[in-house]
C-alpha cells in the first residue's frame, strides 16, 4: 500500500529500463531470470513496443523477446499484420437450388 493507504506501490526498474514500471521488480531487486531484461532481437525492429534506454533497445512488454519469436510471430508485435484465413465452406447444391426458388 502507498503511504496514504490507497493503491499499490509501483515498482520501478533500477537495473536496465531505469524509471519505467516493471512487474518483475521487487523490494530485493529484479526477480526475472538472471535479474535483468534482455535486449530485443532482429525481428523486433520496427515494433512500437521497442524502446531505447541508456543501455540499449528493450521491449516494454516482454523481458525476453527471443522467447516470443521462438515458435513463430510474437503476439505483442505491432509491426506485423496478422493474416486472417477465411475458409470457404461447401454449399450443398440441393439446398442452394431450393434457396434460389424462394
N, C-alpha and C positions, 0 to 999 in steps of 0.2 A: 504494500500500500504506500501511497505517497505520503509525505509528511502531513498534508491536510486531511488524510483519511479517505480520500477519494481516488479511485482508479488504480492503475498498476504502474509500478516504476518502470520506465522504458530502459532497456538495456542497450547501451550504445557501444559499438565496436571500438576497441582501442588497439587492435592488432594490425589489421590490414586496411579495412574500409573505415578509417577513423571518422567519427562523427555521425555515422549512419546507424539506425536501429537494426539490431540483429537478434534473431530468435535463439541463436546459439550462445550468446553472451550470458554468463552467469556472474555471480559475485566473485568467483575464483578465476574468471577469465573465459576464454573461448572454449566451449565444450565440443566443438566439431572435431572430427577425426584429424589428429595432428595439430590441432589448436590454431589453424589458420585456413582461410579460404584459398581456393586455387584459382589461378588466372584463367581467362576464357580461352577456348580453343579456336581454331581457324574457322569452324562452321558458325561460330557466334558473331563473326564480323558482320556489321550492319544491323544487328538486333538493337531495339530500343532499350532493352534491359541491360545492355553492356555499358558500364560507366567507367570513366578514367579516374583513378585515385593516384596519390603520390607514388605508390609502389607498383602501379601498372593498371591494366584493364581487368575488371572483375564484373561478374554477373550480379545484379542486385536481387535476383530471385532465387538463385541456387548457389550454394557454396562450392560445388564441384561440377562445373558444366560438362566435363568429359563424360561423366556417368549418364547424363541426359541424352547424349548423342550416341551412346553405345549401341542401342537397339533401333536405330533409325533417327527420325527427327525429334528434336527437343519439343516438349509440349509447351514450353514457355516462349518459344521463338516467335518474334513478331515480324520477322523479315521473310518468312516462308508462307506462301499461300497454301492452305490445306486443300487437297483435291477431294472433291465430293463425287463419289461414284454413284450414278443413278442406274439401278438395274432395270432393264426393260422386261416387263412382265409379259408372259404369253397370254393372249386372249383366246378363249375358246371360240372358234368360228361360228358355232351354232348360236351361242349367246350373243355374239356380235350381230348376227343377222336378225335376231329377234329384237335387239335394241334399235336397229335401224327402222324397223316396222312401226315403232311407237310414234 
